[in-house]
Amino acid sequence: MVVSQAHVILLIINGELLKREADKTINICYEKLHKHNRNDDMNRHLLQLTQQVFQRRPRISAAGFFSVDHSLILFICTTTATYIIFLCQFESSKSTNE
């Protein structure tokens, strides 16, 4: 169980790093585009790369249902807390009925 939790945490960290690298790539491409005002082949390729990364953000997902990034940790914690509260309430109502 600890190994699977470690895998999930590593996957979440990698998903967040991938998202950050995509943002860095977009920023670097825009910086290069503004420095080179010439209308040449390199600018066209940089603009195309920037548009592709911006429109098709690379991300790790769970079969397309949700993104695997830092927000997943909060989701897992809130779901676990809700489940524990539900179980505690169920156990307390069960013991009062007996």
C-alpha positions in Angstrom: 0.0 0.0 0.0 2.9 2.4 0.8 4.4 1.6 -2.6 1.2 2.5 -4.4 0.9 5.7 -2.5 4.5 6.6 -3.4 3.7 5.9 -7.1 0.7 8.2 -6.9 2.7 11.0 -5.3 5.5 10.6 -7.9 2.9 10.7 -10.7 1.3 13.9 -9.2 4.8 15.5 -9.0 5.6 14.6 -12.5 2.2 15.9 -13.7 2.9 19.2 -12.0 6.4 19.5 -13.4 5.1 18.7 -16.9 2.5 21.6 -16.6 5.2 24.0 -15.4 7.5 23.1 -18.3 4.8 23.7 -20.8 4.3 27.2 -19.3 8.1 27.8 -19.4 8.2 26.8 -23.1 5.4 29.2 -24.0 7.2 32.0 -22.2 10.5 31.3 -23.8 9.0 31.2 -27.3 7.2 34.5 -26.8 10.5 36.1 -25.5 12.3 34.8 -28.6 9.5 36.1 -30.9 9.7 39.6 -29.4 13.5 39.7 -29.6 13.5 38.7 -33.3 11.1 41.0 -35.1 12.2 39.6 -38.4 9.6 37.7 -40.3 11.6 34.6 -41.1 11.2 30.9 -40.9 12.3 30.6 -37.3 9.6 33.0 -36.1 7.0 31.1 -37.9 8.1 27.8 -36.3 8.3 29.5 -32.8 4.8 30.9 -33.2 3.5 27.5 -34.4 5.2 25.7 -31.4 3.8 28.3 -29.0 0.3 27.9 -30.4 0.4 24.1 -30.2 1.7 24.1 -26.6 -0.9 26.7 -25.6 -3.9 25.0 -27.2 -2.9 21.4 -26.5 -1.4 21.7 -23.0 0.7 18.6 -22.2 -0.6 17.0 -19.1 -0.9 13.7 -17.4 -4.5 12.5 -17.0 -6.4 9.6 -15.8 -7.9 8.3 -19.0 -9.0 11.9 -19.8 -11.3 12.1 -16.8 -9.1 14.5 -14.7 -5.6 15.9 -14.7 -3.0 14.4 -12.4 -1.4 17.4 -10.8 -1.2 19.1 -7.4 -5.0 19.6 -7.2 -5.3 15.8 -7.1 -3.7 15.7 -3.6 -6.4 18.0 -2.2 -9.1 15.9 -4.0 -7.8 12.7 -2.4 -7.6 14.3 1.1 -11.1 15.7 1.0 -12.6 12.4 -0.3 -10.8 10.4 2.4 -11.9 12.8 5.1 -15.5 12.7 3.9 -15.4 8.9 3.8 -14.0 8.8 7.4 -16.6 11.2 8.7 -19.3 9.1 7.0 -18.0 5.9 8.7 -17.8 7.6 12.1 -21.3 8.8 11.9 -22.5 5.4 10.7 -20.8 3.7 13.6 -22.1 6.2 16.2 -25.7 5.8 14.9 -25.3 2.0 14.8 -24.1 2.0 18.5 -27.0 4.2 19.7 -29.6 2.0 18.0 -28.4 -1.1 19.8 
